[in-house]
Structure formats: C-alpha cells, structure tokens
Amino acid sequence: MVDSQAASADAEDASPSPVASTEADEVERARDSLEATLAELRLTPEEAKALAPEIDQLRELTRKLDEATIEIAAFGMVSRGKSSVLNALLGREVFQVGATHGTTTGRGAQRWEEGARGASGLDRARLVLVDTPGIDEVGGEVRETLAREVARTADLILFVVSGDMQRREVQALSELRAHQKPIILVFNQIDRYPEADRESIHAKLEDERVKGLIRPEDIVLTAARPDPARVKVRDPDGTSRVIWERPAPVIDPLKERILDVLEREGKALVALNTLLLAGDLHEEIVGRKVRIRDEAANRIIWNYAIAKGLAVGINPIPVADLAGGVAVDVAMIVALSRVYGIPLTKSSAAKLVRDMTVALGAVGLVQVGLRLVRSGVKSAMAGLTVMTGGLAGPLTALGYTALGVSQGAAAASASYVIGQGAKTYLRQGCQWGPKGIKTVINQILVDAKNDSVVQRLREDLKMRLKGR
C-alpha cells in the first residue's frame, strides 16, 4: 500500500504542472504560427532574393523558440550606468563602461548563464543580456533606430535611470511601453544619494513619473558600480593608511526581480513577443512584396503602352489599329497576372479589357473615334505621297509623324489606364473593392493627369518614332 502511494506521488511529481503545460502549448502555437506565416508568403524566386534579410529574421525567430532564448535589453540615456548594470548581473566586466559621453556605440550581447542556473524552470532557457547606445546621443539617429530595433526583439526591458527622470526619459519610456514588453525601471547609482534623497526620488518616480506605465514592484534600486570610497587599512607592521576601494555592487534586488518575472512568464513571454515581432515582420514583408510587384507591374504597363503607341503610330489602317491594340492590352494583362501570382487566360484577360473599356465610358469612346479619324487622315496622306510620285513626301512625312505621335499617345494612354486598372484588380485578389470598377478607373485617370503621364508617353513615343 505504501509502495503504491509512493509510486502515485512520484507520478504526480513527474507530470508537468498546468503552468508548464500552458507555456509549452503557447510555444507550440507560436511555432505553428511562424511556419504558417512562412508558408503563406508565396514569393517568386526574385522576391525571395530581395526579401532574404526579412525571411532570415522570421527563421531566426523559429530558432529562438527552439532554444528558448530570452533577450533582456538595457535602455536609458548616457551615463546612467546601463553597461554597469549588465556587468553587475554577469559578475564580471564584459560591456564597456567609461566616463566619456556615449561609451556604448553599438548593440552588444552576452549570454547570462548564471542567471539561468539560479532559477527553477529556466535551466533550459538561454538568457541573453543586450546593451544599447544611449537614447539621447548627439546626432545619434542611427543609434536611436538601433535601440528601437532592439526593443522590438527584446523580451524584457531594463530602463535605467540615475535619479529623477527627465522629460525625454519619460517620453522614451512611453514609446517603449507601446511595444507591449514587460519593463523594469532600474533606479541606479543610489550610492550617490543620502538615504532621505533616495527615498524622495523613489517616491516621485513611483507616484508621478511612471505612474500608469510601471508597476511599483517593477521599480528596483541598484548601485551597479558604486563610486570608490576612502577606506582605512592597517598593515602588518601596525601602521595604518587610507586607500580608495570600490564597494560591492547592489544588484541582487534587480536579479531577483528579473528571475521572478521570467520564472512566472518566461516561455509565455517569448512566445508572445515572437508572435508580435513575427506580425511586424510579416507586415513589412507583405508591404515590400507589394511594392516589388507594383514596380514590376509598372514596368510592364509602360512597356506595353509604348509598344501599343508605336504600333498605332506607324499603322495607317484603322481596323488593324484597333484589333492590334486590343491584342496588346490582353497580352499586357496576362503578363501582369503572372506578376501577382494569379495567372489569367486570354479570354479572362479579354473580358477584363472589355469591362474596363466600358468603365472608361465617354472618354474611351472619344479616344476610339479620334483614333479612327486620325487613322483616316494618315491613310489619305499616304495615298497623296504615292499619287504625287513622292513630291509631297516631306510635307506628308511631317504631318504623318505629328499625327502618329498624337494618335500613338492616345492609344498608349488608354493602354496605360487599362494596365493600371488591371494592376489594382489583381493586387486586390481579382476584386474591384467596395468603390467598384468605375471609381477605380476614374481615379486612375485623375492620377495620370496629375502625374503628366500622357505628356511623358508622348515624349517617349516621339523619340522612338523619330528613331525609326
């Protein structure tokens, strides 16, 4: 009976706690979400190459989950002792400290093995301490950007101050809080204040400066690198002398608070932060993918519009002009559909051309009529040249080129509008959106006019026609 009870107790001890089980589930869900995010990107080889750094960051997040890596980053203005706080936690001088302004110039990281060993439930975790440049560096836009980037990847933030906070510090703390990361406010260099002043500053921090941003229990007092003090020592011969000696750091309260936070929510913290960062990265990747595709689409639209303009500009036969123009538009839309990963058949592309031509309404009809009239004039000029045995050639050529440029520009403009409409339609997953096709086409016409697209098409066509 006793053996049975002992076995039952052992089984209970061996089974995972509800908290551990929940954390494991959250980590697994985060891993599944990352894998799904990577799988759903559906990038072309060219896009994958252009987005390689962002893709690598997503894969690095998977490794972070697998290794249970927890990043603890120190932030603050210069000379607040960020590097000293991290060195005191490590128990050795690793991060550079000094009296000069801006000693830390780049992101530094060091594994905190003693911290992981000192806490139950973190024995398999990989704790990493991260140092950052001061957020108030003169001309330090790059450094400040680096600090913000570290804030995105950090799982726990140590915001280090050395007295009553300045407005810039409160503002920076508010910005960091927006990253939805746990923050411990470290009131460092307390050895430089009399006890009454220290308590007064602590009370002001708690009641005025960070109220609503930091919980009272997350304000910790430290003296990471106390100033040297005069100490009287006695030598073996009985004489005494005074030396300067640096007292031991006051760092245990901070270490205990960090480990308390990590023991309670370490793995869940990593899973949450990983998902938050993955969401940001996914948004960036999708945005860049759209821009890459839009740039490729714009090149296709311009090239096809010019090709159509050239074909119309040198072709005096109206029927061939119209038939060839439609064929160019259909080919353009088929090419665009491949860019956006939604291949369309020629019949589907032709229907899309018809729909957009109808949406153009009166504008489209006027352009078609104008092209027919100008093509008729061109045909007449060609006939005149033949009948006069070439005597009217120079005059005819001059008028022919002018009309060709004008007619070609009109055709190219219509093709440009159709291409931009198809781009919008494909980018939105073969949907026109709530405003409908007419609104989309009209907006493209307005934008084209504002951007002087017609004039640019005309100039491009003029140079190409003259070169023929």
matplotlib code that plots the C-alpha trace (Angstrom):
import matplotlib.pyplot as plt

x = [0.0, 2.8, 4.7, 1.5, 1.2, 4.8, 4.5, 1.4, 3.3, 6.3, 3.9, 2.4, 5.8, 6.9, 3.8, 4.1, 2.4, -0.6, 1.6, 4.4, 1.8, 0.2, 3.6, 4.5, 1.2, 1.8, 5.3, 4.0, 1.2, 3.8, 6.0, 3.0, 2.0, 5.6, 5.6, 2.2, 3.4, 6.5, 4.4, 1.7, 4.2, 4.2, 7.2, 8.7, 12.4, 13.1, 11.0, 12.6, 16.0, 15.0, 13.4, 16.1, 17.0, 13.4, 12.9, 16.0, 14.7, 11.5, 13.5, 15.7, 12.5, 11.9, 15.4, 14.7, 11.7, 13.5, 16.4, 14.1, 16.2, 15.1, 16.6, 17.0, 17.8, 19.1, 17.9, 18.4, 20.2, 24.0, 25.9, 23.0, 25.0, 23.3, 26.5, 27.5, 24.1, 24.6, 28.2, 27.0, 24.4, 27.1, 29.5, 32.3, 33.4, 32.1, 30.3, 32.4, 31.9, 33.6, 33.1, 33.1, 29.8, 28.4, 30.8, 28.4, 28.3, 26.6, 24.4, 26.3, 25.0, 26.3, 24.8, 23.8, 24.4, 24.5, 21.0, 19.5, 21.1, 19.8, 16.2, 13.9, 12.2, 14.9, 17.6, 16.9, 16.5, 19.1, 19.2, 21.0, 21.8, 21.8, 23.4, 22.3, 23.6, 22.2, 18.9, 20.0, 23.2, 24.0, 23.4, 22.6, 19.6, 21.2, 21.9, 18.3, 17.0, 19.2, 17.8, 14.2, 15.1, 16.5, 13.3, 11.3, 13.3, 13.8, 11.6, 12.3, 13.5, 15.5, 15.0, 17.9, 17.8, 20.1, 17.7, 14.6, 13.6, 13.9, 11.0, 13.0, 13.3, 9.5, 8.8, 11.2, 9.7, 6.2, 7.4, 9.0, 5.8, 4.0, 6.0, 3.9, 7.0, 7.5, 9.7, 11.6, 12.6, 16.1, 17.0, 20.8, 23.6, 21.7, 25.0, 25.4, 22.4, 21.8, 19.0, 16.4, 17.0, 17.0, 13.6, 12.2, 13.3, 11.9, 8.6, 8.5, 9.3, 6.5, 3.8, 4.4, 6.9, 5.9, 2.5, 0.4, 3.5, 5.4, 4.0, 5.5, 7.1, 8.9, 10.9, 14.2, 17.0, 20.6, 24.2, 25.8, 29.2, 29.5, 31.9, 35.2, 35.2, 38.1, 38.9, 41.4, 43.5, 46.1, 49.3, 51.0, 53.6, 50.9, 50.8, 47.6, 46.9, 43.9, 43.1, 40.3, 38.2, 35.1, 32.3, 30.5, 27.6, 24.0, 22.4, 20.7, 17.2, 17.3, 18.5, 15.7, 13.1, 14.2, 14.2, 10.8, 9.3, 10.9, 10.0, 6.4, 6.0, 9.4, 8.4, 5.0, 6.8, 9.0, 6.0, 4.0, 7.0, 7.9, 4.3, 4.3, 7.6, 6.6, 3.4, 5.6, 7.9, 5.1, 3.5, 6.9, 7.4, 3.9, 4.4, 7.7, 6.3, 3.5, 6.0, 8.2, 5.3, 3.9, 7.3, 7.5, 3.9, 4.6, 7.5, 5.3, 2.4, 4.8, 6.5, 3.2, 1.7, 4.7, 4.5, 0.9, 1.5, 4.3, 2.1, -0.7, 1.6, 3.1, -0.1, -2.4, -5.1, -7.8, -9.2, -5.8, -5.0, -8.0, -7.5, -3.8, -4.5, -6.8, -4.4, -1.6, -3.9, -4.8, -1.2, -0.3, -3.0, -1.8, 1.7, 0.5, -1.4, 1.8, 3.5, 0.7, 0.6, -2.9, -2.5, -5.4, -6.3, -6.5, -10.3, -10.4, -8.0, -10.1, -13.2, -11.3, -10.3, -13.9, -15.1, -12.5, -13.2, -16.9, -15.9, -14.0, -17.4, -17.4, -13.7, -13.0, -15.4, -13.9, -10.4, -11.5, -13.3, -10.3, -8.1, -10.3, -10.4, -6.6, -6.0, -8.2, -6.1, -2.9, -4.2, -5.1, -1.6, 0.0, -2.1, -1.2, 2.5, 2.0, 0.0, 2.5, 5.4, 6.9, 7.0, 4.7, 6.7, 8.5, 5.2, 3.3, 6.0, 5.9, 2.1, 2.2, 4.7, 2.8, -0.5, 1.3, 2.7, -0.7, -2.6, 0.0, -0.1, -3.9, -3.6, -0.7, -2.7, -5.7, -3.5, -1.8, -5.2, -6.3, -3.0, -3.2, -6.8, -5.8, -2.9, -5.3, -7.8, -5.1, -3.4, -6.8, -7.2, -9.3, -11.7, -12.5, -13.2, -16.2, -15.9, -16.3, -14.6, -15.8, -14.4, -11.1, -10.8, -11.8, -9.2, -6.5, -7.4, -7.2, -3.8, -2.5, -3.4, -1.8, 1.4, 1.6, 1.6, 0.2, 2.9, 5.6, 4.1, 4.0, 7.7, 8.8, 6.8, 8.1, 11.8, 11.1, 9.1, 11.8, 14.4, 12.6]
y = [0.0, 2.3, 1.4, 2.2, 5.6, 6.4, 5.4, 7.6, 10.5, 10.0, 10.0, 13.3, 14.8, 13.7, 15.1, 18.6, 21.4, 23.2, 26.3, 24.4, 22.7, 26.0, 27.6, 24.6, 24.9, 28.6, 28.0, 25.3, 27.6, 30.3, 27.8, 26.7, 30.3, 31.1, 28.1, 29.1, 32.7, 31.5, 29.0, 31.7, 34.2, 32.5, 34.5, 34.3, 33.5, 37.2, 38.3, 35.7, 37.1, 40.7, 39.8, 37.4, 39.5, 39.6, 35.9, 35.1, 37.1, 35.1, 31.8, 33.2, 33.6, 29.9, 29.1, 31.5, 29.4, 26.2, 27.4, 29.2, 32.3, 35.2, 38.6, 41.2, 44.6, 47.7, 51.1, 54.6, 57.9, 58.1, 57.9, 56.2, 53.0, 50.6, 48.8, 48.7, 47.2, 44.4, 43.8, 43.6, 40.9, 39.0, 39.3, 40.4, 43.3, 42.4, 45.5, 48.7, 51.4, 54.7, 58.4, 59.5, 60.5, 57.7, 54.9, 52.2, 52.8, 49.6, 46.7, 44.3, 40.9, 38.4, 35.1, 35.2, 31.6, 32.2, 33.8, 30.8, 28.4, 30.5, 30.0, 27.0, 26.4, 28.4, 25.7, 25.0, 28.7, 30.7, 34.1, 36.9, 40.4, 43.1, 46.6, 49.5, 53.0, 56.0, 57.2, 60.8, 60.6, 63.8, 63.2, 59.7, 58.9, 55.7, 54.7, 55.6, 53.5, 50.6, 51.0, 50.8, 47.7, 46.0, 47.0, 45.1, 41.9, 42.1, 40.0, 42.1, 45.7, 47.3, 51.0, 52.5, 55.9, 57.5, 60.0, 61.9, 61.4, 64.0, 64.6, 62.8, 59.7, 59.7, 60.1, 57.3, 55.0, 55.6, 54.8, 51.5, 50.6, 50.7, 47.6, 45.7, 44.4, 44.0, 46.8, 47.0, 50.6, 50.4, 53.4, 53.0, 54.9, 55.1, 55.2, 58.8, 59.9, 60.3, 57.9, 60.7, 62.0, 58.4, 57.7, 61.1, 60.3, 56.8, 58.1, 60.7, 58.1, 55.8, 58.5, 61.0, 60.0, 56.4, 56.0, 54.1, 52.9, 50.9, 48.9, 49.9, 46.4, 46.8, 49.8, 48.4, 50.3, 49.4, 50.6, 48.6, 50.3, 52.2, 55.1, 54.3, 55.2, 56.0, 53.0, 52.9, 49.8, 48.5, 47.0, 44.0, 46.3, 48.1, 51.2, 52.4, 54.1, 55.3, 53.7, 54.1, 51.0, 50.3, 48.7, 45.6, 46.3, 46.4, 44.2, 41.3, 43.1, 43.5, 40.0, 38.6, 40.7, 39.7, 36.0, 36.3, 37.7, 35.1, 32.2, 33.2, 34.0, 33.4, 30.9, 32.5, 35.9, 34.5, 33.1, 36.3, 38.5, 36.2, 36.4, 40.2, 40.5, 37.9, 40.0, 43.1, 41.3, 39.7, 43.2, 44.5, 41.6, 41.9, 45.6, 45.2, 42.3, 44.6, 47.3, 44.9, 43.6, 47.1, 48.2, 45.2, 45.8, 49.5, 48.5, 46.0, 48.6, 51.3, 48.9, 47.6, 51.1, 52.3, 49.2, 49.8, 53.5, 52.7, 50.1, 52.6, 55.5, 53.7, 51.8, 53.8, 51.1, 51.8, 48.3, 46.8, 49.6, 48.6, 44.9, 45.1, 47.5, 45.0, 42.2, 44.3, 45.0, 41.4, 40.3, 43.0, 41.8, 38.2, 39.3, 41.3, 38.4, 36.3, 39.1, 38.9, 35.1, 34.9, 33.7, 34.6, 33.1, 35.2, 35.0, 36.2, 39.0, 40.0, 40.2, 42.4, 44.7, 45.0, 45.7, 48.5, 50.0, 50.2, 51.8, 54.4, 55.4, 58.5, 59.1, 55.7, 56.2, 59.7, 58.2, 55.4, 57.9, 60.2, 57.3, 56.4, 60.0, 60.4, 57.0, 58.1, 61.3, 59.2, 56.9, 59.9, 61.3, 58.0, 58.0, 61.6, 60.7, 57.8, 59.9, 62.8, 60.5, 61.4, 65.2, 65.8, 63.3, 65.8, 67.7, 64.4, 62.9, 65.9, 65.7, 61.9, 62.0, 64.6, 62.7, 59.4, 60.8, 62.2, 59.1, 56.8, 58.9, 58.5, 54.7, 54.4, 56.5, 54.2, 51.2, 52.7, 53.3, 49.7, 48.4, 50.4, 49.2, 45.6, 46.1, 47.3, 44.5, 41.8, 43.3, 43.1, 39.4, 39.9, 42.3, 45.9, 46.7, 48.5, 51.5, 49.5, 49.5, 52.9, 54.7, 52.9, 53.8, 57.4, 57.7, 56.3, 58.9, 61.7, 60.4, 60.0, 63.6, 64.9, 63.0, 64.2, 60.6, 61.5, 64.0, 61.6, 58.9, 61.5, 62.4, 58.8, 57.9, 61.0, 60.0, 56.4, 57.2, 59.7, 57.0, 54.6]
z = [0.0, 0.9, -2.3, -4.3, -2.6, -3.2, -6.9, -7.2, -5.6, -7.9, -10.9, -9.8, -9.3, -12.8, -14.5, -15.9, -14.0, -15.5, -15.9, -17.7, -19.9, -20.8, -21.6, -23.8, -25.6, -26.2, -27.6, -29.9, -31.1, -31.8, -33.7, -35.8, -36.5, -37.7, -40.0, -41.4, -41.9, -43.9, -46.0, -46.9, -48.3, -51.7, -53.1, -56.5, -56.7, -57.4, -54.4, -52.1, -53.1, -52.5, -49.1, -47.9, -44.8, -43.6, -44.3, -42.3, -39.4, -39.4, -39.5, -36.6, -34.6, -35.0, -33.7, -30.8, -29.9, -30.2, -28.0, -25.5, -26.0, -23.7, -24.5, -21.7, -23.1, -21.1, -22.2, -21.0, -21.5, -21.5, -18.2, -16.4, -16.0, -18.4, -19.1, -15.5, -14.5, -17.1, -15.9, -12.3, -13.3, -15.1, -12.2, -14.5, -16.8, -20.2, -21.5, -21.9, -19.3, -19.1, -18.2, -21.8, -23.4, -25.4, -24.5, -25.9, -29.7, -30.9, -29.9, -27.6, -26.3, -23.8, -22.6, -18.9, -17.8, -14.1, -14.2, -15.9, -13.4, -10.5, -11.2, -11.3, -14.7, -16.6, -16.6, -20.3, -21.2, -23.0, -21.3, -23.2, -21.9, -24.5, -24.2, -26.3, -27.0, -25.1, -26.4, -26.2, -28.3, -30.1, -33.8, -32.9, -35.2, -36.3, -32.7, -31.7, -34.6, -33.4, -29.9, -31.2, -33.2, -30.1, -28.3, -30.9, -30.4, -26.6, -24.3, -21.1, -21.0, -18.2, -18.4, -16.4, -14.7, -12.1, -10.4, -11.1, -14.7, -17.5, -19.9, -22.6, -20.5, -19.7, -23.4, -24.3, -21.7, -23.1, -26.6, -25.3, -23.5, -26.9, -27.8, -25.2, -23.5, -19.7, -18.4, -15.1, -14.1, -12.6, -10.3, -10.5, -8.7, -5.5, -3.6, -4.7, -2.7, 1.0, 2.2, 2.5, -1.0, -2.4, -0.8, -2.1, -5.7, -5.4, -4.3, -7.1, -9.7, -8.4, -7.8, -10.6, -13.3, -14.2, -12.7, -15.2, -17.1, -14.5, -11.5, -8.1, -7.7, -11.0, -9.8, -8.4, -6.7, -7.6, -7.3, -10.1, -9.9, -6.7, -6.6, -4.7, -1.1, 1.4, 3.5, 6.4, 6.4, 8.9, 7.6, 9.3, 10.9, 12.7, 10.6, 9.0, 5.8, 3.7, 0.3, -2.3, -2.6, -4.7, -2.6, -3.8, -6.2, -5.0, -7.7, -6.0, -5.9, -9.7, -10.3, -8.1, -9.8, -13.3, -12.4, -10.7, -13.9, -16.0, -13.7, -13.9, -17.5, -19.3, -22.0, -22.5, -22.8, -25.5, -27.4, -27.2, -28.2, -31.0, -32.4, -32.1, -33.9, -36.5, -37.1, -37.7, -40.0, -41.9, -42.4, -43.6, -46.0, -47.4, -47.9, -49.6, -51.7, -52.9, -53.8, -55.7, -57.6, -58.3, -59.6, -61.9, -63.0, -63.7, -66.0, -67.8, -68.2, -69.5, -72.0, -73.3, -73.5, -75.5, -77.8, -78.4, -79.1, -81.6, -83.4, -83.7, -84.6, -87.6, -88.7, -91.1, -91.2, -88.6, -88.2, -87.8, -85.3, -83.1, -83.4, -82.6, -79.7, -78.0, -78.5, -76.9, -73.9, -73.5, -73.6, -71.0, -68.6, -68.9, -68.1, -65.1, -63.8, -63.6, -61.6, -59.0, -59.0, -60.4, -64.0, -66.2, -69.5, -72.7, -72.6, -69.0, -69.8, -72.9, -70.7, -68.2, -71.1, -72.2, -68.7, -68.2, -71.7, -70.8, -67.5, -69.3, -70.8, -72.9, -72.5, -74.1, -77.0, -77.8, -77.9, -80.2, -82.5, -82.5, -83.4, -86.4, -87.7, -87.4, -89.0, -91.9, -92.3, -92.2, -94.9, -97.1, -96.6, -97.5, -100.7, -101.6, -101.4, -103.8, -106.3, -106.4, -107.0, -103.7, -104.3, -101.3, -99.3, -96.9, -96.1, -95.7, -93.5, -91.2, -90.8, -90.7, -87.8, -85.9, -86.3, -85.5, -82.2, -81.3, -82.2, -80.6, -77.4, -77.2, -77.7, -75.2, -72.6, -72.9, -72.5, -69.5, -67.8, -68.6, -67.2, -64.0, -63.6, -64.1, -61.6, -58.9, -59.7, -59.4, -56.3, -54.5, -55.3, -58.5, -56.8, -57.6, -53.9, -52.4, -54.7, -57.9, -61.3, -62.4, -59.3, -59.7, -63.4, -62.8, -60.0, -62.3, -64.9, -62.3, -61.1, -64.6, -65.4, -62.2, -62.9, -66.5, -67.7, -71.1, -71.7, -70.7, -73.0, -75.9, -75.4, -75.2, -78.4, -80.2, -79.7, -80.7, -83.8, -84.9, -84.5, -86.9]

ax = plt.figure().add_subplot(projection="3d")
ax.plot(x, y, z, "-o")
ax.set_aspect("equal")
plt.show()
